[in-house]
Amino acid sequence: MATLNVMEAAKLIEDAYAKRLTDVHTEIDVRGVQATYLNSGVLVIPGTNEFRDWFDFNLNMFGQGGDGHGFEVVSGDSGTKWHAGFLEHAQIVYSFAKGLRPKFIVGHSLGAASAQIVGMSLRTPTIAFASPQTCRSRTRMPGEGWVVNICRVDDDVCHQPPRILGFRTIGSRYWLSPDPLKLGEDHKIDNYMDLLKTKKVKDRVPQAWPT
């Protein structure tokens, strides 16, 4: 089975934010949702890059009937309860991706939340960086094994919405820990790339996906 190098995946995210992706086949920018499909078969989903994203997708506060404990939660087709904003974002990406059948999916932040859902749904190898927690299902769902999440312990986004409220990520998750530990906002993809280059991380985190 073909694999995608994790550092190369991170570089694609960096290039997406800098608007320097090459080999572009087609892309979308719909209601604040951006995604780019490359001729190589990789679907790249960047994260929050517009002010409106916070209100349309990330926060989505004021849960219906209080069910979301401060985050709006909705049920998907399978009955699984999802963070409403992340599911809405993923549904737009899924509509774009399903006909393309990407070989790999890469996402960061809000794009990582979307990538988890789309990758699981399409059974596509997925690398998600700086992943928030997307769903409130305790039961592991079919297709989760295709998704790997790369998270920093000092990245607040990776702990939201809180696990104590029942939220979790989709797929497996590897935690990166800087030495010494840095407190604050270490959410940007270059913060992740810096750690991925260290020997400590290389020894315990997959260098390519799927393994």
C-alpha positions as CSV (number, residue, x, y, z in Angstrom):
1,M,0.0,0.0,0.0
2,A,1.2,3.5,-0.8
3,T,2.1,5.8,2.1
4,L,2.5,9.5,2.6
5,N,5.4,10.9,4.5
6,V,4.3,12.8,7.6
7,M,6.7,15.7,7.1
8,E,5.7,16.0,3.5
9,A,2.1,16.2,4.6
10,A,2.9,19.0,7.0
11,K,4.7,20.9,4.2
12,L,1.5,20.6,2.1
13,I,-0.4,22.3,4.9
14,E,2.3,25.0,5.2
15,D,2.1,25.6,1.4
16,A,-1.7,25.8,1.5
17,Y,-1.7,28.6,4.0
18,A,1.0,30.4,2.0
19,K,-1.0,29.9,-1.2
20,R,1.9,28.2,-2.9
21,L,0.5,24.7,-3.6
22,T,1.6,23.4,-6.9
23,D,0.2,20.5,-9.1
24,V,-3.3,21.7,-8.3
25,H,-6.1,19.7,-10.0
26,T,-9.1,21.5,-8.5
27,E,-10.1,23.4,-5.4
28,I,-13.1,24.8,-3.6
29,D,-13.8,27.9,-1.5
30,V,-17.4,27.6,-0.4
31,R,-19.0,29.4,2.6
32,G,-15.6,29.7,4.2
33,V,-14.6,26.1,3.5
34,Q,-11.3,25.7,1.5
35,A,-9.9,22.4,0.2
36,T,-7.5,21.6,-2.6
37,Y,-7.2,18.4,-4.6
38,L,-3.7,17.8,-6.1
39,N,-2.9,15.8,-9.2
40,S,-0.9,13.5,-7.0
41,G,-4.3,12.4,-5.4
42,V,-3.8,14.3,-2.1
43,L,-6.7,16.3,-0.6
44,V,-5.4,19.2,1.5
45,I,-7.7,20.9,4.0
46,P,-6.3,24.0,5.8
47,G,-7.8,25.3,9.0
48,T,-9.2,28.5,10.3
49,N,-8.0,31.3,8.0
50,E,-11.0,33.7,8.1
51,F,-12.6,35.5,11.0
52,R,-16.0,34.1,10.1
53,D,-14.7,30.5,10.6
54,W,-14.8,31.0,14.4
55,F,-18.5,31.7,14.4
56,D,-19.6,29.4,11.5
57,F,-17.6,26.3,12.6
58,N,-15.2,26.4,15.5
59,L,-17.3,27.8,18.4
60,N,-20.9,27.0,17.4
61,M,-21.9,27.7,21.0
62,F,-25.4,27.6,22.6
63,G,-26.2,24.0,22.2
64,Q,-29.8,23.0,21.5
65,G,-31.4,22.1,24.8
66,G,-28.0,22.2,26.5
67,D,-27.1,18.9,24.9
68,G,-23.8,20.2,23.7
69,H,-22.7,21.6,27.1
70,G,-21.9,24.9,25.5
71,F,-21.2,23.4,22.0
72,E,-23.9,22.7,19.5
73,V,-24.1,19.0,18.9
74,V,-26.0,17.3,16.1
75,S,-26.5,13.7,15.1
76,G,-25.1,12.4,11.8
77,D,-26.7,9.8,9.5
78,S,-25.4,7.0,11.7
79,G,-26.8,8.6,14.9
80,T,-23.3,9.6,16.1
81,K,-23.3,13.0,17.9
82,W,-20.8,15.4,16.4
83,H,-19.7,19.0,17.1
84,A,-22.1,20.8,14.8
85,G,-19.6,23.2,13.2
86,F,-17.1,20.5,12.4
87,L,-19.7,18.2,10.9
88,E,-21.0,21.1,8.7
89,H,-17.5,21.8,7.5
90,A,-16.9,18.2,6.8
91,Q,-20.1,17.7,4.8
92,I,-19.0,20.4,2.4
93,V,-15.6,18.8,2.0
94,Y,-17.1,15.4,1.6
95,S,-19.4,16.6,-1.2
96,F,-16.3,17.9,-3.0
97,A,-14.1,14.8,-2.3
98,K,-16.4,11.8,-2.8
99,G,-16.3,12.0,-6.6
100,L,-12.5,12.5,-6.6
101,R,-11.7,9.6,-4.4
102,P,-8.4,11.0,-3.0
103,K,-5.5,8.7,-2.2
104,F,-4.7,10.6,0.9
105,I,-6.2,13.4,3.0
106,V,-4.3,16.0,5.0
107,G,-5.8,18.5,7.4
108,H,-4.8,21.1,10.1
109,S,-6.9,22.5,12.9
110,L,-10.4,23.1,11.7
111,G,-9.3,21.2,8.5
112,A,-8.1,18.4,10.8
113,A,-11.5,18.1,12.3
114,S,-13.0,17.9,8.9
115,A,-10.3,15.5,7.7
116,Q,-11.2,13.1,10.5
117,I,-14.8,12.8,9.4
118,V,-14.2,12.7,5.7
119,G,-11.3,10.3,5.9
120,M,-13.3,7.9,8.1
121,S,-16.3,8.2,5.7
122,L,-14.3,7.6,2.6
123,R,-11.9,5.0,4.1
124,T,-9.0,7.1,3.0
125,P,-5.6,7.3,4.7
126,T,-5.7,10.6,6.6
127,I,-3.1,12.6,8.5
128,A,-4.6,15.3,10.8
129,F,-2.4,17.9,12.5
130,A,-3.4,19.9,15.6
131,S,-6.7,18.0,15.7
132,P,-9.6,19.2,17.9
133,Q,-12.0,16.6,19.3
134,T,-14.9,16.1,16.9
135,C,-17.5,13.6,18.3
136,R,-19.3,12.4,21.4
137,S,-19.5,8.8,20.5
138,R,-17.8,6.3,22.9
139,T,-18.2,3.5,20.3
140,R,-15.4,3.2,17.8
141,M,-16.9,3.5,14.3
142,P,-16.0,1.7,11.0
143,G,-13.3,3.5,9.1
144,E,-11.5,5.1,12.1
145,G,-8.4,3.1,11.5
146,W,-7.6,5.1,8.4
147,V,-7.1,8.3,10.4
148,V,-4.1,9.3,12.4
149,N,-3.9,12.6,14.5
150,I,-0.7,14.4,15.3
151,C,-1.2,16.7,18.3
152,R,1.0,18.8,20.6
153,V,0.4,18.5,24.4
154,D,0.8,22.3,24.6
155,D,-1.7,23.0,21.9
156,D,-5.0,24.1,23.5
157,V,-7.0,23.3,20.3
158,C,-6.2,19.6,20.7
159,H,-8.0,19.5,24.0
160,Q,-11.2,21.2,22.8
161,P,-14.1,20.6,23.1
162,P,-13.1,19.0,26.5
163,R,-12.9,15.3,26.9
164,I,-14.7,15.6,30.2
165,L,-17.8,16.6,28.2
166,G,-17.5,13.4,26.2
167,F,-15.7,14.6,23.1
168,R,-12.9,12.7,21.4
169,T,-10.9,12.5,18.2
170,I,-11.6,10.0,15.4
171,G,-8.8,7.5,14.8
172,S,-5.5,7.1,16.5
173,R,-3.6,9.9,18.1
174,Y,0.1,10.7,18.8
175,W,1.1,13.4,21.2
176,L,4.2,15.5,20.6
177,S,5.8,16.9,23.7
178,P,8.5,19.7,23.4
179,D,11.5,19.6,25.8
180,P,11.2,21.8,27.7
181,L,7.4,22.1,27.7
182,K,6.2,25.4,26.3
183,L,3.1,27.0,27.6
184,G,0.9,29.0,25.2
185,E,-0.2,28.9,21.6
186,D,1.9,26.4,19.7
187,H,-0.8,25.6,17.1
188,K,0.7,26.7,13.8
189,I,1.9,24.0,11.4
190,D,5.5,25.2,11.6
191,N,5.4,24.6,15.4
192,Y,4.6,21.0,14.5
193,M,7.2,20.7,11.8
194,D,9.9,21.9,14.3
195,L,9.0,19.0,16.6
196,L,8.7,16.4,13.9
197,K,12.4,17.0,13.0
198,T,13.6,16.1,16.5
199,K,15.0,12.6,17.2
200,K,12.8,12.1,20.2
201,V,9.7,12.5,18.0
202,K,11.1,10.5,15.1
203,D,11.6,7.6,17.4
204,R,8.0,7.4,18.6
205,V,5.8,8.9,15.9
206,P,5.2,7.2,12.5
207,Q,7.2,8.8,9.7
208,A,4.7,7.8,7.1
209,W,1.0,6.9,7.0
210,P,-0.4,4.2,6.8
211,T,2.4,2.4,8.7
